[in-house]
Amino acid sequence: VTVSVLYWDRPATTMSRAEFLEGSSGEGGVVARARNFMSGDAQFFSAQPNLSQIRKQLDNEQISAKKEAMKRVIAQICLGNDMSALFPDVVKNIHAASIELRKLVYYFIVHYSEERPNEALLSISAFQHDLVDQSMHVRALALRTLSSVRIAAVNPVVLVAIKKCSTDLSPLVRRTAAIAVTKANRIARGEDNTAQVIPVIHQLLGDRSMDVVGAAAATFMQICPDRHDLVHKHFRRICRGLLEADEWAQVNLLQLLLRYARHEFVDPNKIGARKAAAKKNKKKAADSDASSDDDTETDTDSDDESVDVLGRTLDMDSDHRLLLQSVKPLFHSLNRAVVLGAAALYFHVAPESDLDTCAKPLLRLLGDAGSSFVALIAIQSFLNVRAKPFVPYIRDFFLAPTDSPATRQLRLKILARLVTKENQLTALNEVRSYLRSYDMLKVVDAVRCLGQITFTLAEATPAVIRIILPLLSHKAEAVVTESVVVLRQLVVQSSDKTQASQIVQKLAQRVLKGTVTAPSAKSSIIWLVGEHIRTHPNIAKMAPDFFRLFVKSFKSEATVVKAHVITLGLKIWLNLEGDGALADRFKGLFFHLLELVRYDADYDIRDQGRVVHTALSRGSKCFDALKAVTMGPKPLPQQADTARQGVLVGSMSHVLGTIIQGYEPLAEWPAEMPDPHAREPPEASSSSAYSSSSDDSDASSTASSDDASSDAESVASSSASDDDDSSSDSDAGPKTKPPARQPAKAPAKAPVKVKIVAKVLSKPGAAPAAASRDRVVEELFTKKAQHADPEAAAPAAPAGPTWVDAVETNGLAVAYTVKGSDVRLRFTNTTDSAMENIALATDDGDDESFGDFDAFDLPAGESHEAPLTVSTGFPAVATFTVDGDDDVPVRVTIEGPSDE
């Protein structure tokens, strides 16, 4: 490929090797051309700057000369040289036709805007002029540069430019406007500035382009992360549009949805709905005519389908489930940040039973060296909650030769947590192989892993002891120390007193023989001897002589060993009972040790000796207090990592294991469910023609309700002008709308309500006749049909009952028609399975608003019509229950007769 590119006009087979490398007839060979290509712009960093030569190049008419001069200037700026003297010469090229040259000029202006604000202000008009350029790239570049100029006086101009570009035709410009909001807010902080940009953020969150919404989400998290009311109306559309966004936008949207869910939903893992389900089952059993055991068992199973694998009844909002279902496809993303963000959302928002979904995506991240460490930390947090889904993949956590020390320790920790009775032999053999490594740090980590395995599986303790005991003779001091620490841990948590006594005696004998010389190992063994004086008679007999040998070498011992020798003597003194020759000998030895401690060079040792001196009198309160503290029960060591508990998975604080500056903690789950109706689709969306409504039934529509209102006013105005020409001046003319993208499916609600038209027609001096009103209504029904199917011809005025689509939840679509106070409902089952016992809810007060309603079953793919009498007036909300998945209630809002 290289030969065909460099010598396109000559066949490669006719060139000699020397000609190919060196070239011929004045042409450079492959080596020379490759060297020039690789050096590229690096030559600008090596050459000394010549300001006069650069000025000449900047004044040159050729674009190539100007670009070369600007590259030299930027290279010198990167080297730390002051090139601000060229400011006037550079600014003259701000209107260059080359977009590459403009980028270099813009960078220069932004770099020196704070040092030379007066000169920078002269270029603001050029940026404003570029905001109306025909090229969307020029407009976006101008806005990005204008918002990067850190001059407070320019901030009002920046805000005006942001508001203008937020309604631009190009998604690239609107996305740049969303990012520029954050820059403008950093320059001019304050409540007034925040109040000005919040409407822009709210508008961009409803944009039809998910890339723009992703940028707006990042701005939202920076400026107003607590304003969840801005997200309510757009929540469902954001969930459904996650797959349409780019990877960077998906990461921002996942963070926004995670914090929104923690604030607006309740904890799905709480136990509270089982009693209500049991009460409902008893009521159904009492009312049912079928008394067979099989039927009762079937009903119970259908009611318990909302119980997770942990045996807990889940009470989740439908929007909560929508969020989890929308995030689930992101686990297949090729971007590691997206996968980790989706896993973090599931970890903090989803039920524990749904965490199994995150196992394979997180394991896939282990194959990349750049993300393996972060993925391992995330997996470690998942193991603290639910380790079962990772157990079959224990081999994925075996060590690799290229693992760093931090990665190696994490892998071994996770490996120890995944050991079970079935795979313990595989895990122990793998860890045993690490003990033969030439890397002593790896051997130490392997020994520590053996101790952690006993935490997870107590049955593996005998096998671990057989592996560790030979390591006490290891030539590496660090390995011996870690082996003693692990044995100390096994003794503490062991329930077999005989085995524990034997291990302590073996360790003490090794210390007396001099085979264990590490200070930390010796201190651990001394602690074990003192801790088991009261529980093991053999150790109690051995302890005084063991203490005598350490008093003999007290002066030459390390500080940590001295501290444990003093504690050992105190424990023997506290447990010493009776008088005798042995007791008198120990008292003399103990008092001699206190004299040595009194004149020790370390002040910590001297302070410890003063504390022990207070316990010499057995009748004093200090004696009893020290005995309670020293000989009291000790807590068992814990394996769980509590440093990262409650911290957002994937954040820098979570990776480092400590809270750093700038971390925003997650909100606690609310005690009660917030109002779910706040996420209902709005009746009027943003004024931008490029904002999208958050209606569930039409998530992809781009026409705003302001345009729809203007259409209604124009239709009413034209109708009124037929009867009264004098009123035509007071009505607004029709507005031109941009072409809207065709929706994925027909909307369930009419875009314009009839009573809005009646309100327009009731203006003074513009009252039309009855025929004119009927014509307006007919045109609006025609507009609704065209919106649902643009290719269909305009239908005639509706004849007979008019069905209004009310709601579609979990495959059940409900429509209604109203005549007076009588309502007729039409239920349609759009699923492949039958729905049972569709009934009007009677446990929330709705039974006083409606008449009798007979429950019925609805087969798959069929419809059923049922009458309902409204007693209290319109609008009315009827709640129906359906036996099936999750037993989700269906709420139907009945607006009332259309002639109102």
Secondary structure, DSSP 8 states (H G I E B T S, - for coil): -HHHHHTTTS-GGG--HHHHHH-STT---HHHHHHHHHHGGGHHHHS---HHHHHHHHH-S-HHHHHHHHHHHHHHHHTT---GGGHHHHHTTTT-S-HHHHHHHHHHHHHTTTT-HHHHHTTHHHHHHHTT-S-HHHHHHHHHHHHH---GGGHHHHHHHHHHHTT-S-HHHHHHHHHHHHHHHHHS-SHHHHHHHHHHHHHHHTBS-HHHHHHHHHHHHHH-TT-GGGTGGGHHHHHHTGGGS-HHHHHHHHHHHHHHHHHHS--TT---SHHHHHHHHHHHHHH-S---HHHHHHHHHHHGGGB-TTS-B----HHHHHHHHHHGGGGG-S-HHHHHHHHHHHHHHS-GGGGGGGHHHHHHGGGSTTTHHHHHHHHHHHHHH--GGGGGGGGGGS--TT--HHHHHHHHHHHHHT--TTTHHHHHHHHHHHTT-S-HHHHHHHHHHHHHHHHH-GGGHHHHHHHHGGGGG-S-HHHHHHHHHHHHHHHHH-S-HHHHHHHHHHHHHHHHHT----HHHHHHHHHHHHHTTTT-HHHHHHHHHHHHHHHHTGGGS-HHHHHHHHHHHHHHHHH--S-SHHHHHHHHHHHHHHHHHHT-S-HHHHHHHHHHHTTSSTTSHHHHHHHHHHSS-------S--TTTTS-TTSHHHHHTS--TT--------SS---GGGGS--SS--SSTTB----TT-TT----HHHHHHHHHHHHHHHHHHH-GGGGGGS------------SS--SS-SS-HHHHHHHHTSTT----HHHHHHHHHHHHHHHHHHH-TTS----S--S---EEEEEETTEEEEEEEETTEEEEEEEE-SSS-EEEEEE--SSSGGGTB-----EEE-TT-EEEEEEEBSS-SSEEEEEEEESGGG--EEEEE---TT-
